[in-house]
């Protein structure tokens, strides 16, 4: 009965609160993203070119969506010249100000600009308390499969993903619901994921304002 009533509340909120998302929009978790990056960097000797790292991060998020119905990072995706990209993480790699997120990033991760071919380096490990065992297994699986591939080969691989659109020199947002369809999710499953995301956004708004 509780969940039936709560679903009715969520439906009312979605109809009446313009600030609430009507599409699937996961919440970005900066610390969790730093921990994911740290795992990849640790397995790679502590440093990695940004392009290869971005491809591994996207593939891990994609696999998590397939298996767990939610991404690892909560980031937003867009198609860029070298394949799909996690946009907020890309901004962090480029040291773009993102409120307190950049401070979390800089505490653990360093980005060296080598003629715009950014080298990402692990400064100190942030721990893994934000990650579940299943999520860590996904990260290790993606690294085992793709971690030693050339970064440009990885970019070519992501060009073959159905959600990627050639943006030229620009970028095109990737729609999460379309991505979920490409991953084999039914409309019922997508609606269930949407309901969970909206519910979490509603609770976050109540608790954190």
C-alpha positions in Angstrom: 0.0 0.0 0.0 2.8 2.4 0.8 4.4 2.0 -2.6 1.1 2.3 -4.4 0.5 5.6 -2.6 4.0 6.7 -3.2 3.6 6.1 -7.0 0.5 8.2 -7.0 2.5 11.0 -5.3 5.3 10.7 -7.9 2.7 10.9 -10.7 1.2 14.0 -9.2 4.7 15.6 -8.8 5.6 14.8 -12.4 2.4 16.5 -13.6 2.6 19.5 -11.3 6.2 20.3 -10.5 8.0 21.8 -13.5 11.4 21.4 -11.8 11.0 17.6 -11.6 12.5 15.6 -14.5 10.1 14.1 -16.9 12.8 12.1 -18.6 15.5 9.8 -17.2 18.2 11.9 -15.7 20.5 10.2 -13.3 22.3 12.2 -10.6 26.0 12.7 -11.1 28.1 11.4 -8.3 31.5 13.1 -8.4 33.2 11.1 -5.6 32.0 7.9 -7.0 33.2 8.9 -10.4 36.6 9.7 -8.9 36.7 6.2 -7.3 35.8 4.6 -10.7 38.6 6.6 -12.4 41.0 5.6 -9.6 40.3 1.9 -10.1 41.0 2.2 -13.8 44.2 4.2 -13.2 45.4 1.8 -10.5 45.0 -1.2 -12.9 46.9 0.8 -15.6 49.9 1.7 -13.5 48.6 5.1 -12.2 48.4 7.1 -15.5 46.4 7.0 -18.7 45.7 9.1 -21.7 42.4 10.8 -21.3 40.8 9.5 -24.5 41.3 5.8 -23.5 40.1 6.5 -20.0 36.9 8.2 -21.3 36.2 5.2 -23.5 36.6 2.8 -20.6 34.4 4.9 -18.4 31.7 5.0 -21.0 31.8 1.3 -21.6 31.6 0.6 -17.9 28.6 2.8 -17.5 27.0 1.2 -20.5 27.5 -2.3 -19.0 26.2 -1.2 -15.7 23.0 0.1 -17.4 22.6 -3.3 -19.0 23.2 -5.4 -15.9 22.1 -3.1 -13.0 19.6 -0.7 -14.7 21.6 2.2 -13.5 25.0 3.7 -14.6 28.1 3.8 -12.4 28.6 7.6 -12.5 25.2 9.2 -13.1 26.9 11.3 -15.8 25.3 12.6 -19.0 26.4 11.3 -22.4 27.0 12.9 -25.7 28.3 11.9 -29.1 31.6 13.6 -30.0 34.1 13.1 -32.8 35.9 10.2 -31.1 32.8 8.4 -29.8 30.4 8.7 -26.9 31.7 10.8 -24.0 30.7 11.3 -20.3 30.3 15.1 -20.4 30.8 16.1 -16.8 33.8 13.7 -16.4 35.3 15.2 -19.5 34.9 18.7 -18.0 36.7 17.5 -14.9 39.5 16.1 -16.9 39.9 19.5 -18.6 39.8 21.1 -15.2 36.7 23.1 -15.9 35.1 24.6 -12.7 32.1 22.5 -11.6 31.2 23.9 -8.2 32.7 21.6 -5.5 33.2 18.7 -7.9 36.5 20.0 -9.2 37.9 20.1 -5.7 36.9 16.5 -5.1 38.6 15.6 -8.4 41.8 17.6 -7.8 42.3 16.0 -4.4 42.8 12.6 -6.0 43.4 13.1 -9.7 45.8 15.2 -11.7 45.4 16.2 -15.3 48.5 17.2 -17.3 47.9 19.1 -20.5 50.4 17.7 -23.0 49.4 19.8 -26.0 45.7 19.1 -25.3 46.5 15.3 -25.2 45.6 15.2 -21.5 47.4 12.7 -19.3 45.4 11.7 -16.2 47.3 10.6 -13.1 46.2 9.1 -9.8 47.6 11.2 -6.9 46.2 9.3 -4.0 43.5 6.6 -3.8 40.0 7.8 -2.8 38.8 4.5 -1.5 35.9 2.5 -2.9 33.1 2.9 -0.4 30.8 4.4 -3.1 31.1 1.3 -5.2 29.2 -2.0 -4.8 30.9 -5.4 -5.4 28.9 -5.7 -8.6 30.1 -2.3 -9.8 33.7 -3.1 -9.0 33.4 -6.3 -11.0 32.1 -4.4 -14.0 35.1 -2.0 -13.8 37.5 -4.9 -13.7 35.7 -6.7 -16.5 35.9 -3.7 -18.8 39.5 -3.2 -18.0 40.4 -6.8 -18.6 38.7 -6.7 -22.0 39.7 -3.2 -23.2 42.3 -1.8 -20.9 45.2 -2.6 -23.1 43.7 -1.5 -26.4 45.0 1.5 -28.2 42.9 4.6 -27.4 42.1 5.3 -31.0 41.1 1.7 -31.5 38.7 2.1 -28.6 37.3 5.2 -30.2 36.7 3.3 -33.4 35.0 0.6 -31.4 32.6 3.1 -29.8 31.8 4.5 -33.2 30.1 1.2 -33.9 27.7 1.6 -31.0 24.1 2.3 -32.2 23.7 5.3 -29.9 26.6 7.2 -31.4 25.9 9.8 -34.0 28.6 11.6 -36.0 28.5 15.2 -34.7 31.3 16.5 -36.9 33.3 18.9 -34.7 30.4 19.5 -32.4 28.5 17.2 -29.9 25.0 15.6 -29.8 23.4 14.6 -26.5 22.7 10.9 -26.2 19.1 10.2 -25.1 19.1 7.7 -22.1 15.8 6.1 -23.1 17.0 5.4 -26.6 20.2 4.0 -25.2 18.2 1.7 -22.9 16.3 0.5 -25.9 19.5 -0.2 -27.7 20.6 -2.2 -24.7 17.6 -4.4 -25.0 15.4 -2.9 -22.3 11.6 -3.3 -22.8 9.3 -0.2 -22.5 8.1 -1.6 -19.2 11.6 -1.8 -17.9 12.4 1.7 -19.1 9.3 3.0 -17.3 10.3 1.3 -14.1 13.8 2.8 -14.3 12.2 6.2 -14.9 10.0 5.8 -11.9 13.0 5.0 -9.7 15.0 8.0 -11.0 12.0 10.4 -10.5 11.4 9.0 -7.0 15.1 9.5 -6.0 15.0 13.0 -7.4 11.9 13.8 -5.4 13.4 12.4 -2.2 16.6 14.2 -2.8 14.7 17.5 -3.2 12.8 16.9 0.0 15.9 16.0 2.0 18.4 18.4 0.5 16.3 21.2 -1.0 
